[in-house]
Amino acid sequence: MSFLIVSSQRDPKAWVQALKEQDPDLDLEVFPEVADPSKVEFALSWKHPHGIYKNYPNLKAIASMGAGIDHIINDPDIPQHIKITRVIDEQLTKDMSVFVLSLILDHLRNLSHHYCSKEWKPVKYLRPEEVQVGIMGMGVLAVGVAEKLIRNKFNVTGWSRSQKEILGVTTFHGDDQLQDFLEQSNVLLCLLPLTSETENILNKRLFERLPQGAYVINVARGPHLVEEDLLEMIDSGHLSGASLDVFRKEPLPEDHPFWKHEKIRITPHIASVTNPSTVVPQILENYERIKQGKELNNVVDREKEY
């Protein structure tokens, strides 16, 4: 039985080192150099070439290197019997929470605006208690962000597909309650999983239901956002701007209009980056569970797509 790493868009060296440090006897292979595909029963994956997992007849599980699993789920050639797992890591949650808080404070206090304007021209700012932050998606990362914002005196609401109860957060769920959620969100934060239902959800119709001057933050996945609609709604004055950490195409092309827009802040997908050394223990635990025929932790629901 061997352990396969597939990482076509990310250097796997740090993962190899972390895995070997914690299990020196691990029978580890790195794609595409695989001696015997029939021995592979477990794969650690990030943005793999679609279709390759059909070549491993005894593969039982694919673990994502990060919290996102859409890069695995959107491969239609992965057999249904193969389990897919995601990372749930306290450090990822902490990093995301600090990052989102930083973006919102930058917006409220106009820090980037003053830096870019190069003018001695004070602009009125807002305080946390004057702002309603609406979080779309109430998974582990979102709950951590909500807790951080509440501790910093923000008013927080949350929206998800199914009903959730989260201490200190006024929650909404389903299409019937989306309007009530949106109309009170001065800052809209997207932390939804990327599924067939949530793709393109950040569109003109949704933006029109936000209050005048609302601000949009996307730290989830690029395909959640209809880019042309965001530009239109900012240029019309309905939205005050946006902070974007994820994009349909990454790296964001040099000629993309987002780069030159004075009301859009760009970061290069850095909100919360997986640290192999903190994540490897849970990966190896699932690897042992596979060998022992036990149920895996953090399994993705293939039907729900998260």
C-alpha positions in Angstrom: 0.0 0.0 0.0 1.5 3.4 -1.0 0.7 7.0 -0.4 0.6 9.3 -3.4 1.1 13.1 -3.6 -0.4 14.9 -6.6 0.3 18.6 -6.7 0.5 19.9 -10.2 0.3 23.6 -9.3 2.1 23.6 -5.9 5.6 22.5 -5.1 5.1 19.3 -3.0 8.6 19.4 -1.3 7.2 20.8 2.0 4.6 18.1 2.1 7.1 15.3 1.4 9.3 16.7 4.2 6.5 17.0 6.7 5.1 13.5 5.9 8.6 11.9 6.2 9.4 13.6 9.5 6.2 12.3 11.1 6.3 8.8 9.4 9.8 7.9 8.2 8.6 4.5 7.0 5.8 5.9 4.8 5.8 4.4 1.3 5.5 7.7 -0.4 5.4 8.5 -4.1 5.0 11.8 -6.0 3.0 12.1 -9.2 3.9 11.5 -12.0 6.7 9.1 -10.8 4.6 6.1 -9.7 6.3 2.7 -9.7 3.1 0.6 -9.3 -0.3 2.3 -9.7 -2.0 -0.8 -8.3 -0.4 -0.2 -4.9 -1.8 3.3 -4.4 -4.7 3.4 -2.0 -4.4 6.9 -0.6 -3.8 10.3 -2.4 -3.0 13.7 -1.1 -4.1 16.1 -3.8 -4.1 19.7 -5.0 -5.5 20.7 -8.4 -4.7 17.4 -10.0 -5.0 16.8 -13.8 -8.5 15.6 -14.4 -8.9 11.9 -15.2 -5.7 10.6 -13.6 -7.3 8.9 -10.6 -8.9 6.4 -12.9 -5.4 5.0 -13.3 -5.2 3.8 -9.7 -7.5 0.7 -9.4 -7.2 0.3 -5.6 -7.4 4.0 -4.7 -9.8 4.4 -1.6 -9.4 8.0 -0.6 -8.3 11.4 -1.8 -7.4 14.0 0.8 -7.4 17.7 -0.2 -4.3 19.7 0.9 -6.6 22.5 2.0 -10.0 23.4 3.2 -11.3 23.6 -0.4 -12.4 20.5 -2.2 -13.9 21.9 -5.4 -10.7 21.1 -7.3 -11.4 17.4 -6.6 -15.2 17.4 -6.7 -15.3 19.0 -10.2 -13.4 16.0 -11.7 -16.3 13.9 -13.1 -14.0 10.9 -13.6 -13.4 10.2 -9.9 -15.3 7.0 -9.1 -18.1 7.4 -6.6 -16.7 4.8 -4.1 -13.6 6.9 -3.5 -13.8 8.9 -0.3 -12.8 12.6 -0.4 -11.7 14.4 2.7 -11.0 18.0 3.5 -8.7 19.8 6.0 -10.1 21.3 9.2 -7.3 23.1 10.9 -7.4 25.6 13.8 -4.5 27.6 12.3 -6.3 28.0 9.0 -9.3 29.4 10.8 -7.1 31.8 12.9 -5.4 33.0 9.7 -8.6 33.5 7.9 -10.2 35.4 10.8 -7.3 37.8 11.1 -7.2 38.4 7.4 -10.9 39.2 7.1 -10.7 41.5 10.1 -7.8 43.3 8.5 -9.7 43.8 5.2 -12.8 45.2 7.0 -10.8 47.6 9.1 -8.9 48.7 6.1 -12.2 49.5 4.4 -13.8 51.2 7.5 -10.7 53.4 8.2 -10.0 54.1 4.5 -6.3 53.0 4.9 -5.8 51.9 1.3 -7.8 54.9 0.0 -5.5 57.3 1.8 -2.4 55.5 0.6 -3.5 55.4 -3.0 -4.8 59.0 -3.1 -1.5 60.6 -2.0 -3.6 63.5 -0.8 -3.9 65.2 2.6 -7.7 64.8 2.6 -9.3 63.2 5.6 -12.4 61.0 4.8 -15.1 60.1 7.3 -14.6 56.7 8.8 -17.0 54.1 10.4 -16.7 52.2 13.7 -17.2 48.5 14.0 -20.4 48.9 16.0 -21.9 50.9 13.2 -21.4 48.1 10.7 -23.4 45.0 9.9 -21.2 42.2 8.5 -23.1 39.6 6.6 -21.3 36.3 6.1 -22.5 33.9 3.3 -21.7 30.3 4.3 -21.4 29.3 7.9 -18.9 26.5 7.9 -15.9 26.1 10.2 -13.9 29.0 8.7 -16.9 31.3 8.7 -17.8 30.6 12.3 -14.2 31.4 13.3 -14.4 34.7 11.4 -17.8 35.5 13.0 -16.3 35.0 16.5 -13.3 37.2 15.7 -15.6 40.0 14.4 -17.9 39.8 17.4 -15.0 40.1 19.8 -14.1 43.3 17.9 -17.6 44.8 18.4 -19.0 44.1 14.9 -22.6 43.2 14.4 -22.6 39.9 12.5 -25.3 38.0 10.6 -24.9 34.7 8.7 -26.6 33.0 5.8 -26.4 29.4 4.8 -28.4 26.8 2.8 -29.6 25.0 5.9 -30.5 26.4 9.4 -27.6 27.0 11.8 -27.4 28.2 15.3 -24.3 30.2 16.2 -23.7 32.1 19.4 -23.8 35.8 18.9 -24.8 35.6 15.2 -28.3 36.3 13.8 -28.6 33.5 11.2 -30.7 33.2 8.1 -31.1 30.2 5.8 -32.5 29.2 2.4 -33.6 31.3 -0.5 -36.7 32.6 1.4 -34.5 34.4 3.9 -31.8 35.6 1.6 -33.4 39.0 1.0 -33.7 39.8 4.7 -30.1 38.8 5.1 -28.8 40.9 2.2 -30.7 44.1 2.8 -29.0 44.7 6.2 -25.4 43.7 5.1 -23.2 46.8 4.9 -20.2 44.4 4.3 -20.9 41.2 2.5 -18.4 38.4 3.1 -18.4 35.3 0.9 -17.1 32.1 2.6 -19.4 29.7 0.8 -18.2 26.3 -0.5 -18.0 26.3 -4.3 -20.8 24.0 -5.6 -23.0 23.9 -8.7 -25.6 26.0 -6.7 -23.2 28.6 -5.4 -21.2 29.3 -8.6 -21.9 32.8 -9.9 -23.9 33.6 -6.7 -22.2 37.0 -6.4 -24.0 38.6 -9.3 -25.8 41.8 -10.2 -29.2 40.5 -8.9 -27.7 39.8 -5.6 -25.7 43.0 -5.4 -28.8 45.0 -6.1 -30.4 43.7 -2.9 -27.6 45.0 -0.8 -27.8 48.5 0.8 -26.5 51.4 -1.1 -22.7 51.7 -0.5 -22.2 48.1 0.6 -18.8 46.6 0.4 -18.0 43.1 -1.0 -15.3 40.7 0.2 -14.6 37.4 -1.5 -12.2 35.0 0.2 -13.9 31.8 -0.9 -13.5 30.9 -4.6 -13.2 32.9 -7.7 -16.1 31.3 -9.6 -18.5 32.6 -6.9 -18.2 36.0 -8.5 -19.5 37.3 -11.8 -16.7 39.8 -12.4 -18.5 42.0 -14.9 -21.4 42.4 -12.6 -19.1 43.6 -9.8 -17.5 46.2 -12.0 -20.8 47.4 -13.2 -22.3 47.8 -9.6 -19.2 49.6 -8.3 -19.0 51.9 -11.3 -22.8 52.7 -10.9 -22.1 53.7 -7.3 -24.3 51.1 -5.7 -21.3 49.3 -4.2 -18.6 51.2 -2.5 -15.9 48.7 -3.5 -14.5 45.2 -3.0 -11.6 43.2 -1.6 -10.9 40.1 -3.6 -8.4 37.3 -2.6 -9.6 34.7 -5.1 -10.2 34.8 -8.9 -11.5 32.7 -11.8 -8.0 32.6 -13.2 -5.0 32.6 -10.9 -2.6 34.3 -11.1 -4.9 37.2 -12.1 -3.8 38.3 -15.6 -1.8 41.5 -15.8 -4.3 43.1 -18.1 -7.4 42.3 -15.9 -9.4 45.4 -15.2 -9.5 44.7 -11.4 -5.8 45.7 -11.2 -6.5 49.3 -12.3 -9.7 49.9 -10.5 -9.3 52.3 -7.6 -12.1 50.7 -5.6 -11.0 47.1 -5.8 -8.3 45.7 -3.5 -6.4 42.7 -4.8 -4.5 40.0 -2.7 -3.0 36.9 -4.3 -5.0 34.1 -2.6 -3.2 34.5 0.7 -6.1 34.7 3.2 -5.4 31.3 4.8 -2.5 29.1 3.5 -2.2 25.5 4.7 0.9 24.7 6.8 1.9 21.1 6.0 3.4 20.5 9.5 0.1 21.3 11.3 -2.1 19.4 8.8 -0.1 16.2 8.2 -1.1 14.6 11.5 -4.8 14.5 10.4 -3.8 13.3 7.0 -1.8 10.4 8.4 -4.5 9.5 10.8 -6.9 9.0 7.9 -4.2 7.0 6.1 -4.0 4.7 9.1 -7.8 4.5 9.2 -7.9 3.4 5.6 -5.4 0.6 6.3 -7.5 -0.5 9.3 -10.8 -0.3 7.5 -12.2 2.4 9.8 -14.4 5.4 8.9 -12.5 8.5 7.9 -12.6 12.0 9.5 -13.7 15.1 7.6 -15.4 13.2 4.8 -17.0 15.3 2.0 -20.6 14.7 1.1 -20.3 14.1 -2.7 -24.0 14.9 -3.2 -23.9 18.2 -1.3 -20.5 19.0 -2.8 -18.9 20.0 0.5 
